[in-house]
């Protein structure tokens, strides 16, 4: 780890800290569990080594930590955890989401004779692991209320992202990358996930940090933002993931249009001189995407340009075929890979094939809710760092929407966990602003000053 020879020691340290963290989460503050789990997500390979070790109950460390945090929410009565909050605006949508995906899971089990008991058990485990992220949102929303604890979490995340970037560099520096060498030259760093997923992770959270940078003018924090943006961009570039490249590029244009018009000049210059700016191997990777021989089967045409899809057109056509068979509810949650042996390489097509129009609508609804939450906070917050949190989250949402066109960047805990934590904090601050405005509106008029003017907030 980081070239210090700690790879075999750190998992044991994490395992040793897990027990005390669980006890403290249940008996003292649930937020302690968040500070244990969330910073490990960018370094998930460490947590994965713990889960796969033969240490007692190690494979259930994450589940036990969540149980401890939930117990803490139920039994702790603290007056110093910040102001009371209104119920989370996502409680209703999350209930719909959980119920529908579980029904879809059952439909998938009942409609196909080829599914063995072991496959169905694995699918139920997949659903349980998927629901951990909405649960993480709720725990964060209701327990991480004090600013001092939020600051501690972001401080730990800063070092976690920094270590992840350094670890990527340590792994990649041994790879010959004067030219793109194919799959063998691509470095993965999140346990069982591949380089495309690693690239999507770094792209989404680099975009979040870029959003922070353009709103938060604090010099010390901006230095940290620049450091993380350099590291994240390095990881994206040398992951050679074209989907991550597109996510970075399109979201940068989004930022340029809605926030920083000067960035648009930079983007135009980049598009003109990109071959001279980017590393040779990255240029080679991008250039190989453009195909001049239209006779190839794995080609799609975009704007008159033929693009190579790495044999994904057949996979997409299969997903559409499953959707056409049952357009309303699809073939069932987490069935596509078992039916075909492949991932859909497009989360939108995956939702269509597995959960039909209903599932796709719910999925898009959640993106709409997330974007609206971030935009509300960006427009309504008075404090600069809170406005930055809102805009940074908006950038992460846009980046996630784009990245998911190229694969599943939604259902994996290590990819999406931090996204749900950020969303919870955004909703939490939106609730505080709404409560403050409501309290101000309820104050009686002053005889000398007249009625207190009502503040208009963006909904």
ZIWOFEN-V179539 format. One line per field, one symbol per residue. ss: DSSP state (H for helix, E for strand, C for the rest). Layout:
BEGIN
ss = ???
END
This chain:
BEGIN
ss = CCCCCCHHHHHHHHHHHHHHHHHHHHHCCCHHHHHHHHHHCCCHHHHHHHHCCCCCCHHHHHHHHHHHHHHHHHHCCCCCCCCCCCCCCCHHHHHHHHHHHHHHHHHHHHCCCCCCHHHHHHHHHHHHHHHHHHHHHHHHHHHCCCHHHHHHHHHHHHHHHHHHHHHHHHHHCCCCCCCCCCHHHCCCCECCECHHHHHHHHHHHHHHHHHHHHHCCCHHHHHHHHHHHHHHHHHHHHHCCHHHHHHHHHHHHHHHHHCCCHHHHHHHHHHHHHHHHCCHHHHHHHHCCECCCCCCCCEEEECCEEEECCCCHHHHHHHHHHHHHCCCCCCCCCCHHHHHCCCCCCHHHHHHHHHHHHHHHHHHHHHHHHHHHHHHHHHHCCCHHHHHHHHHHHHHHHHHHHHHHHCCCCCCHHHHHHHHHHHHHHHHHHHHHHHHHHHHHHCCCECCCECCCCCCCCC
END
